[in-house]
């Protein structure tokens, strides 16, 4: 239980701190994550369904976040030419510049508040453990083994 409570406290406080540090760039941590995912694509665009899956946000939650990014000129929406139901989120030039300006702040925050606190720890093992938790949460639950 102590490990679980420490994880909860650490993750909530870390996300709050990283979010606050991005406010100077007029971005939230959630906005930053959307921009990062779009910028990682060669064309700077993703279908809304794929972006929602990558950011672990409901489609309605992503729509609200994207509305704000569109309003501020950082992202555009584009209809899919081959599927009338499909919509793409597209990173604008302004969005790319804002992301590039904010990235050093975010990377430094992650280093200072997370990586430096784990000095001497096996980060590969930690990543594998956390990824196992993620995988179990996104995959259908396996039936419990009975003895």
C-alpha positions as CSV (number, residue, x, y, z in Angstrom):
1,X,0.0,0.0,0.0
2,X,2.9,2.4,0.8
3,X,4.2,1.9,-2.8
4,X,0.8,2.6,-4.3
5,X,0.3,5.7,-2.3
6,X,3.8,7.0,-3.1
7,X,3.2,6.4,-6.8
8,X,-0.1,8.3,-6.6
9,X,1.4,11.2,-4.8
10,X,4.4,11.4,-7.0
11,X,2.5,11.2,-10.3
12,X,-0.1,13.8,-9.3
13,X,2.4,16.2,-7.9
14,X,4.8,15.7,-10.8
15,X,2.1,16.3,-13.4
16,X,0.9,19.4,-11.6
17,X,4.5,20.8,-11.4
18,X,5.2,20.1,-15.1
19,X,1.8,21.6,-16.1
20,X,2.6,24.7,-14.1
21,X,6.0,25.1,-15.7
22,X,4.4,25.1,-19.2
23,X,1.9,27.8,-18.4
24,X,4.7,30.4,-19.2
25,X,4.4,29.1,-22.8
26,X,0.6,29.3,-22.7
27,X,0.3,25.5,-22.8
28,X,-1.0,22.9,-20.4
29,X,0.7,19.6,-20.1
30,X,-2.2,18.0,-21.9
31,X,-1.8,20.5,-24.8
32,X,1.9,19.8,-24.9
33,X,1.3,16.1,-25.2
34,X,-1.1,16.6,-28.1
35,X,1.4,18.8,-29.9
36,X,4.2,16.3,-29.3
37,X,2.2,13.5,-30.8
38,X,1.3,15.5,-33.9
39,X,4.9,16.7,-34.3
40,X,6.2,13.1,-34.2
41,X,4.3,12.4,-37.5
42,X,6.0,13.2,-40.8
43,X,3.0,15.2,-42.0
44,X,2.3,16.7,-38.5
45,X,-1.2,15.1,-38.5
46,X,-3.2,12.3,-37.0
47,X,-6.7,11.1,-37.2
48,X,-8.6,12.1,-34.1
49,X,-9.2,8.5,-33.1
50,X,-5.5,7.7,-33.2
51,X,-4.6,10.9,-31.3
52,X,-7.2,10.0,-28.6
53,X,-5.7,6.5,-28.3
54,X,-2.2,7.8,-28.0
55,X,-3.0,10.4,-25.4
56,X,-5.3,8.1,-23.5
57,X,-8.1,10.6,-23.6
58,X,-11.8,10.0,-24.5
59,X,-12.9,11.3,-27.9
60,X,-15.1,13.9,-26.2
61,X,-12.2,15.0,-23.9
62,X,-9.9,15.3,-26.9
63,X,-12.5,17.3,-28.8
64,X,-12.6,19.9,-26.0
65,X,-8.8,20.1,-25.8
66,X,-8.5,20.4,-29.6
67,X,-11.2,23.1,-29.7
68,X,-8.9,25.3,-27.5
69,X,-5.8,24.5,-29.6
70,X,-7.7,25.3,-32.8
71,X,-8.9,28.5,-31.3
72,X,-5.4,29.5,-30.4
73,X,-4.1,28.7,-33.9
74,X,-1.8,25.8,-32.8
75,X,-3.8,23.0,-34.5
76,X,-6.3,22.8,-37.4
77,X,-8.9,20.2,-38.2
78,X,-9.1,18.7,-41.6
79,X,-11.6,16.3,-43.0
80,X,-10.3,13.0,-44.2
81,X,-10.6,12.9,-48.0
82,X,-11.4,9.2,-48.1
83,X,-13.7,8.8,-45.1
84,X,-16.4,11.4,-44.5
85,X,-16.5,10.5,-40.8
86,X,-12.8,10.9,-40.3
87,X,-11.2,14.1,-39.1
88,X,-7.5,14.9,-38.8
89,X,-5.8,17.1,-36.2
90,X,-3.0,19.0,-38.0
91,X,-0.2,20.8,-36.3
92,X,0.2,24.4,-37.6
93,X,3.4,26.3,-38.0
94,X,2.5,28.3,-35.0
95,X,1.9,25.1,-33.1
96,X,5.3,23.7,-34.1
97,X,7.0,27.0,-33.0
98,X,5.2,27.0,-29.6
99,X,6.2,23.3,-29.1
100,X,9.8,24.1,-30.0
101,X,9.8,27.0,-27.5
102,X,8.2,25.0,-24.7
103,X,10.3,21.8,-25.2
104,X,13.4,22.9,-23.3
105,X,11.3,23.9,-20.3
106,X,9.5,20.6,-20.3
107,X,12.6,18.5,-20.8
108,X,14.4,20.4,-18.1
109,X,11.4,19.9,-15.7
110,X,11.3,16.2,-16.4
111,X,15.1,15.9,-15.7
112,X,15.0,18.0,-12.6
113,X,11.8,16.7,-11.0
114,X,11.9,13.0,-12.1
115,X,15.1,11.7,-13.6
116,X,17.4,13.4,-11.1
117,X,15.3,12.0,-8.2
118,X,15.9,8.4,-9.5
119,X,19.7,8.7,-9.7
120,X,21.3,5.3,-9.2
121,X,18.0,3.5,-9.9
122,X,17.5,1.0,-12.8
123,X,15.4,3.2,-15.1
124,X,15.0,0.4,-17.7
125,X,13.5,-1.8,-15.0
126,X,11.2,1.0,-13.9
127,X,10.1,1.7,-17.4
128,X,9.5,-2.0,-18.0
129,X,7.4,-2.2,-14.8
130,X,5.3,0.9,-15.6
131,X,4.8,-0.4,-19.2
132,X,3.5,-3.7,-17.8
133,X,1.0,-1.7,-15.8
134,X,0.0,0.3,-18.9
135,X,-0.3,-2.9,-21.0
136,X,-2.6,-4.6,-18.4
137,X,-4.8,-1.5,-18.3
138,X,-5.2,-1.2,-22.1
139,X,-5.5,-4.9,-22.9
140,X,-8.5,-7.1,-22.0
141,X,-8.0,-8.5,-18.5
142,X,-6.8,-12.1,-18.4
143,X,-8.9,-14.4,-16.3
144,X,-7.5,-14.8,-12.8
145,X,-5.6,-18.1,-12.2
146,X,-7.3,-20.4,-9.7
147,X,-5.3,-22.9,-7.7
